[in-house]
C-alpha cells in the first residue's frame, strides 16, 4: 500500500507540474490523444455497421426518420468515407499530440535552466511527458467507454467493474504474504506490472464476452450491432486501463531520473546510481533468502535430498551478480556450495556462462564447476562448488596469469558447443579484413608510417592465414584479472560470462610477455591427442592481432599503430623464412622476433579438420 501511495503521489506531482508550467500543451496532449483513440475506435465500428447494412435488403426501422430507402446507397457510401476520414484524423491527432508533448517537454526543461543531467535527458523528458498525457487520455477514455457501456448493457460492465475490484484486492492481499507466493507476487507487480495487467485485462474481456453470450442464449436477444458495440467498448475500456497501468509503472520505475527533469529542487542521482532493484531488500535479507535457497536445493537435488544448514553473504565486485556461501546436508554429507545470483539486467551474461559451465561441469582449467541452475522470481541462480575466498598471491601473479591463460587452451571445447558458437559468432579473421587498417589514418604522421601500413596491408592475407590455421580454443578475458580468481584449493575463475572460442593465442595480455615466457608456458600444457602443439611464433602473432583489434575498437589508435608495426616486424621475419601454411617450411631457428617458428605446415591438415568439425 505504501508503494501504491508513493506512485500515486508521484503522478499527482508530475501532473501538477504540467498544469503549472505548460497548461496549454498538457491539455492539448490529453485532448488530442483522447480524440485520436476515440477516432480509431470509430474507424473500426463503422465498417461493422456497413457490413450489417449491406447484408440486409432494407434499412433498419430506427433509421427511417433520417434515411429514406432511396438514400440507402449514398448513406452507406457516406459511412465508408466517414470510416476512412476517422482513421486519417486519428493519425493527425496523434501527430498533434506528439508535437504538443515535445513542445511542453522543451518548455519545462528550459524553465529549470539546469545542465544536462543524462545523455538521454531529452528523450526521457519527451517520452515521460507523452506518457503523462496518455495517462490522462486513457483515464478519460476508460471512464467514457465504461459509462457508455453501462448504458448499453449494465450487466456486462458491472461484471467488469467487479472483476477489476476483486483482482486488485487479491493482488494487494497476496503481496502482503511473507511466503514464496507473496515474494513472487511482489516481484511480478514491481517488475512486470504491465504484463500482469495485460493478462488480467484479457481474462476480464473474455469473461464479459461469456456473460453477453449467456444473456443472449437465455432469450434476451437484442440488436446485433448493440452487442458488437458492447464488446468493442468492453475491450476498449480494458485496453485503456492496461495502458494506464503500463505508463504509470514506466514512470514509477524511472522516478530517480525523472524527478530532476521536472522539479528544480531535485538533483540528479550520483554517477553510480541506477534504476532501483529491490532484490537486496526483498530477497537477500537472512530471513527471506532461507525460503528460496531451500527451494533451489529441492529443484536441483530433488525434494528432501538436501537440507540447508547455514548461509552468508559474500562480497562480489561483479556487476549484476550476487554471491552467497551455503552449507548443506546432502547425500554426500555436509557440503559447502556457492550460490551465484544474476540480476535481471545480467540474464544474457547468465545464459552465456551457463552454456559453457553445463557443458564442462568438471572443476579444472580454472572452470568453476557445475551442479545446476534454477529460477527465482525471474532471476537466474547457479548452484556451484564453493570457489573459496582466497585471492592469488600478488608477488608471482604475473607468471600465474600467463600459465592459467595458456592452460585453458589445452581444454578441448565441447564439440556441439563449439559448433553452436561458430554458427553464431564471427572469428577474428572474419572480423578484421584488411580494410580496417584504414582506421589508422589519423595517426599516420609521416610517409614512413604510411609505407609500413601499406606493407602490412599487402601481407595481411598471409597473417590471417597463419592465425586461421591455429587450433581453436576457449578464451576467457576475465582470467587476466587477479580479482576474479580464488585459490583456496583448486584455482578457479569466478567469471565466465565473457568466454569466446578463438584461435590459440587470442589474448591481448600476451603482448606483455617475452617470447621465452610464452614458449615455456606452452611447453607445460598437456594438449589433447588430436590437437597439434601450437607454434609459439604464431601464438604470439595471434596475441598481437587480438591486442590490435581491442585497441582499434576502443579507438586507442596510437596503441593500435604500435601493435600493427610490431605485427609487421614479426610477419616480415616469418615470411622471409616460411611463406606460410601450405608452403614448404624453411629453417627458421634464427628467427630474431621470437624463437622458433615450428610446425605450422605439418599442422595444417589437423587445424583444417578441426575447423570443419566446428563449422
PyMOL commands that set and color helices and strands:
alter all, ss='L'
color gray80, all
select helices_A, chain A and resi 2-21+23-54+61-63+69-112+121-152+154-175+180-191+193-217+224-253+255-262+279-283+286-301+344-359+397-409+415-424+428-431+434-443+447-468+477-480+482-484+508-512+515-523+536-553+557-577+604-614
alter helices_A, ss='H'
color red, helices_A
select strands_A, chain A and resi 307-314+321-330+333-342+372-376+379-385+472-475+485-486+492-493+500-503
alter strands_A, ss='S'
color yellow, strands_A
deselect
rebuild
show_as cartoon
